[in-house]
Amino acid sequence: MSCNYAEGLSAYENKGILGVPENFDTEEVVNQKCKQLANLIKDSKHVVFHTGAGLSTSAGIPDFRGPKGVWTLEEKGEKPTFNISFDEAKPTKSHMALKALIQHGYVQYIVSQNIDGLHLKSGLDRKYLAELHGNIFIEQCQKCRRQFISQTTVATVGQKLLGRPCRSAEVGQSRSCRGGIMQDNVLDWEHDLPERDLDMAFMHSTLADVNITLGTTLQIVPSGNLPLKNLKHGGKLVICNLQPTKHDKKAFLNISSYIDIILEKVCKRLGVEIPEYSEDCDPTKNDNISEWTLPQEYVKELDKQFKEYQKTFAKSNKNTLINKKLIKKRKRSE
């Protein structure tokens, strides 16, 4: 991400394992693995992508723990060099690919640790996105908790008050908030994750036939453990990252290549055209104030599906246990 964002956070010692060398699969191996991944996505009913800082490096935004990451260089007393601000940064080919994959029905949800707002700028609908660590283009009312899109990056990070009243009246709300003050919604180290986003991320990750991680070393929890939630139900984990992660051995497939290359190859095999970024689809370029609140109805709707899934899984486990006991009983009688 940006060192400006990093400098706005409070001091924190345990930033994880830093600067591990990157590995690259050969072109032939990448082609084989991308074919395998495309087939896996095609054969799955519920696909969830988990995006980290590595997704945005091709937009000119540094990551955190890579060889030239923000935290890696900070440990050496250095600062990363980058020539772009959050305001100037545009969604990458990968951001646009993810939006296209959702529109074509191949992907059901995206869970992001990124605060750079590039998923938002791509035109991705809020109903398909959980932002676990916040978004630097979002203002949130500390009273009613509604979120609104800013045309420029919010001036602070760490959920600090911005000194202006809730913007609900500006979007024509019949019941505008009284007394609420806007704040940024980017988390600091000590903050709890946003409840609705976390609930959606947890349920989608558990329901997924396959969880696919992009550009994250999976060190930050609970975000880094969410892609594993489907494993006990027979789901699969795919890790796409240049550095090794602590969960590599649990993965059905590991791909070490640039994310843009992986998603371009996967989309081509699925027959999905990746659109170019357009300011017309970017809500930060819209003169009208837009709301970014995750509606509670989405959470309730998914919760019903999740509870039915749990019942089905529990019943299946019970039947499996009964069958195992019957088999043991038969063996004893023989």
C-alpha positions in Angstrom: 0.0 0.0 0.0 1.2 3.6 0.5 3.7 4.6 3.1 1.4 7.6 3.9 -1.2 5.1 5.1 1.4 3.1 7.0 2.7 6.2 8.7 -0.8 7.1 9.9 -1.1 3.9 11.9 -0.1 3.5 15.5 3.1 1.9 16.4 3.0 -1.9 16.3 5.9 -4.3 16.7 4.6 -7.7 15.4 4.3 -7.1 11.7 5.0 -10.7 10.8 7.7 -12.3 8.7 9.2 -9.8 6.3 11.2 -9.8 3.1 11.0 -13.5 2.2 12.4 -14.1 -1.3 9.9 -14.4 -4.1 9.6 -17.6 -6.2 8.5 -17.9 -9.8 7.0 -20.9 -11.5 8.2 -21.5 -15.1 5.9 -20.3 -17.9 5.0 -23.9 -18.7 4.1 -24.7 -15.1 2.0 -21.4 -14.8 0.1 -22.4 -18.0 -0.6 -25.9 -16.6 -1.7 -24.5 -13.2 -3.9 -21.8 -14.7 -5.7 -24.4 -16.8 -6.2 -26.4 -13.7 -7.5 -23.3 -11.8 -9.9 -22.4 -14.7 -11.4 -25.9 -14.7 -11.7 -25.8 -10.9 -13.6 -22.5 -11.1 -15.8 -23.8 -13.9 -16.7 -26.9 -12.0 -17.5 -25.1 -8.7 -20.8 -23.5 -7.6 -19.4 -21.1 -5.0 -16.1 -19.4 -5.6 -14.6 -16.8 -3.3 -11.5 -14.8 -3.9 -9.4 -13.3 -1.1 -7.3 -10.3 -2.1 -4.2 -8.8 -0.5 -1.7 -6.1 -1.2 -0.1 -8.1 -4.0 -3.1 -7.5 -6.1 -2.4 -3.7 -6.3 1.4 -3.7 -6.9 1.0 -3.4 -10.7 -1.1 -0.2 -10.0 2.1 1.3 -8.5 1.1 0.7 -4.8 3.8 -1.0 -2.7 2.9 -4.2 -0.7 3.8 -4.6 2.9 6.0 -7.7 3.4 7.5 -8.3 0.0 11.3 -7.8 -0.6 10.5 -4.1 -1.3 7.4 -3.8 0.9 6.6 -1.0 3.3 7.2 -3.0 6.5 10.3 -4.8 5.0 12.0 -1.5 4.2 10.8 0.1 7.4 12.7 -2.6 9.4 15.9 -1.5 7.4 15.3 2.1 8.1 14.2 2.8 4.5 11.1 4.0 2.7 9.5 2.5 -0.4 9.7 4.5 -3.6 6.5 4.9 -5.6 5.3 7.5 -8.1 1.5 7.3 -7.6 -1.0 8.4 -4.9 -4.2 6.5 -3.9 -6.1 9.2 -5.8 -4.2 8.7 -9.0 -4.1 4.9 -8.8 -6.3 3.0 -11.2 -7.7 -0.6 -10.9 -5.3 -3.2 -12.4 -6.1 -5.8 -15.0 -6.8 -8.2 -12.0 -9.3 -5.9 -10.4 -11.2 -5.7 -13.7 -10.9 -9.4 -14.2 -12.5 -10.1 -10.8 -15.4 -7.8 -11.6 -15.9 -9.6 -15.0 -15.7 -13.0 -13.4 -18.5 -12.0 -11.0 -20.6 -10.6 -13.8 -20.3 -13.8 -15.7 -21.3 -15.9 -12.6 -18.0 -17.7 -12.1 -17.3 -15.9 -8.8 -19.7 -15.4 -6.0 -17.8 -13.1 -3.6 -14.6 -11.2 -2.9 -13.0 -10.7 0.5 -10.4 -8.0 0.6 -7.8 -6.8 3.1 -6.9 -3.8 0.9 -7.8 -0.3 1.8 -6.8 1.3 -1.5 -10.3 1.5 -2.9 -9.4 -0.1 -6.3 -12.2 -2.7 -6.1 -14.6 0.3 -5.5 -13.0 2.1 -8.5 -13.4 -0.9 -10.7 -17.2 -0.5 -10.4 -17.7 -3.7 -8.4 -21.0 -3.8 -6.6 -20.9 -3.6 -2.8 -23.0 -6.8 -2.4 -20.1 -8.8 -3.7 -17.4 -7.3 -1.5 -16.3 -7.5 2.1 -13.7 -4.9 3.1 -12.2 -6.2 6.3 -9.7 -3.4 6.9 -11.6 -0.4 5.5 -11.4 1.8 2.5 -9.5 5.1 2.2 -12.3 6.5 -0.1 -15.0 5.9 2.4 -16.4 8.1 5.2 -18.6 6.5 7.9 -20.9 8.0 10.4 -19.9 7.2 13.9 -23.5 7.2 15.0 -25.7 5.5 12.3 -22.7 3.6 10.8 -23.7 4.4 7.2 -20.9 4.8 4.7 -20.5 7.3 1.9 -18.1 7.4 -1.1 -15.6 10.3 -1.2 -14.2 11.7 -4.5 -10.8 11.9 -2.9 -9.0 9.9 -0.3 -10.1 10.7 3.3 -7.6 12.8 5.2 -7.1 10.4 8.1 -6.8 6.7 8.9 -7.6 4.9 12.2 -11.3 5.8 12.4 -10.7 9.4 13.4 -13.4 12.0 13.4 -13.5 14.3 10.3 -15.4 17.1 12.0 -18.4 17.2 9.6 -22.0 16.0 10.1 -23.5 12.7 8.8 -24.0 12.9 5.0 -27.3 10.9 5.0 -29.4 14.0 4.4 -27.3 14.7 1.2 -28.4 11.4 -0.4 -32.1 12.1 0.2 -32.6 9.8 3.1 -36.2 10.1 4.5 -34.7 9.6 8.0 -31.5 11.5 8.1 -29.1 10.9 11.0 -29.1 13.6 13.7 -25.9 14.4 15.6 -23.7 11.9 13.8 -20.2 12.9 12.9 -18.3 11.4 9.9 -15.0 9.5 10.4 -12.7 7.6 8.2 -13.3 3.8 8.2 -9.7 2.6 7.8 -8.8 0.3 10.7 -5.8 0.7 13.0 -4.0 -2.3 14.5 -6.2 -2.4 17.6 -9.6 -2.0 16.0 -12.2 -4.8 15.6 -13.1 -5.8 12.1 -16.4 -4.4 10.7 -19.1 -6.8 11.9 -21.2 -7.0 8.7 -18.2 -7.4 6.4 -16.7 -10.0 8.7 -19.9 -12.0 8.9 -20.3 -12.0 5.1 -16.6 -13.0 4.6 -16.9 -15.8 7.2 -20.1 -17.3 5.7 -19.0 -17.0 2.1 -15.6 -18.6 2.9 -17.3 -21.5 4.7 -19.8 -22.0 1.9 -17.1 -21.9 -0.8 -16.3 -24.9 -2.9 -13.0 -23.2 -3.5 -11.3 -20.2 -1.7 -8.6 -18.5 -3.9 -6.1 -16.2 -2.4 -4.4 -13.5 -4.4 -1.3 -11.6 -3.3 -1.4 -12.2 0.4 1.0 -14.1 2.7 -2.0 -14.8 5.0 -0.2 -13.6 8.1 -2.8 -11.2 9.5 -5.7 -12.8 11.4 -8.6 -13.4 11.3 -8.4 -12.4 7.6 -5.6 -14.9 6.8 -7.5 -17.8 8.3 -10.8 -17.3 6.5 -9.7 -19.1 3.3 -9.3 -22.3 5.3 -12.9 -22.3 6.6 -14.2 -24.6 3.8 -11.6 -27.3 4.2 -13.4 -29.3 6.9 -16.4 -29.4 4.6 -14.4 -30.8 1.7 -13.7 -27.5 0.0 -10.4 -26.6 -1.7 -7.8 -23.8 -1.1 -5.8 -22.2 -3.9 -2.9 -19.9 -3.1 -1.6 -17.4 -5.7 1.4 -15.6 -4.2 5.1 -15.0 -5.0 6.2 -15.6 -1.5 5.5 -18.8 0.5 2.7 -18.7 3.0 2.2 -20.6 6.3 -0.8 -22.4 4.6 0.9 -23.6 1.4 0.8 -27.3 2.5 -3.0 -27.1 3.0 -3.6 -25.8 -0.5 -4.9 -27.9 -3.4 -2.9 -25.7 -5.7 -0.1 -23.2 -5.4 0.7 -20.7 -8.2 3.8 -18.5 -8.0 3.4 -15.9 -10.6 2.2 -12.3 -11.0 -1.6 -12.0 -10.3 -2.3 -10.1 -13.5 -0.8 -13.0 -15.5 -2.7 -15.6 -13.6 -6.1 -14.0 -14.0 -5.5 -13.1 -17.6 -4.8 -16.7 -18.4 -7.8 -18.0 -16.3 -10.2 -15.5 -17.9 -9.0 -16.5 -21.4 -9.7 -20.1 -20.7 -13.2 -19.3 -19.3 -14.0 -17.1 -22.3 -14.3 -14.0 -20.1 -13.2 -10.7 -21.7 -11.5 -8.4 -19.2 -12.9 -4.8 -19.6 -10.7 -1.7 -19.5 -11.1 0.6 -16.5 -13.6 3.4 -17.2 -14.2 6.5 -15.1 -17.9 6.2 -16.1 -18.1 3.1 -13.8 -15.9 4.6 -11.0 -18.1 6.0 -8.2 -15.3 8.2 -7.0 -15.6 10.2 -10.2 -19.3 10.7 -9.7 -20.3 14.3 -8.7 -23.3 12.9 -6.8 -22.9 11.5 -3.3 -23.2 7.7 -3.3 -23.8 5.4 -0.3 -21.5 2.4 0.3 -23.2 0.9 3.3 -23.4 -2.9 3.3 -27.2 -3.5 3.8 -28.2 -5.8 6.7 -30.6 -7.6 4.3 -27.6 -9.1 2.4 -26.3 -10.5 5.7 -29.7 -11.9 6.7 -30.2 -13.5 3.3 -26.8 -15.2 3.4 -27.4 -16.2 7.0 -30.4 -18.2 6.0 -28.4 -20.0 3.3 -25.6 -20.6 5.7 -27.8 -22.1 8.4 -29.4 -24.5 5.9 -25.9 -25.5 4.8 -24.9 -26.2 8.4 -28.0 -28.4 8.9 -27.3 -30.4 5.8 -23.6 -30.8 6.7 -24.6 -31.9 10.3 -27.1 -34.4 8.9 -24.5 -35.8 6.5 -21.9 -36.1 9.3 -24.5 -37.9 11.5 -25.3 -40.4 8.7 -21.6 -41.0 8.0 -21.0 -41.7 11.7 -24.0 -44.2 11.8 -22.6 -46.0 8.7 -19.2 -46.3 10.3 -20.7 -47.8 13.4 -22.7 -50.3 11.4 -19.6 -51.3 9.4 -17.7 -51.9 12.7 -20.6 -53.9 14.1 -20.7 -56.1 11.0 -17.0 -56.8 11.2 -17.3 -57.8 14.9 -20.1 -60.2 14.1 -18.2 -61.8 11.3 
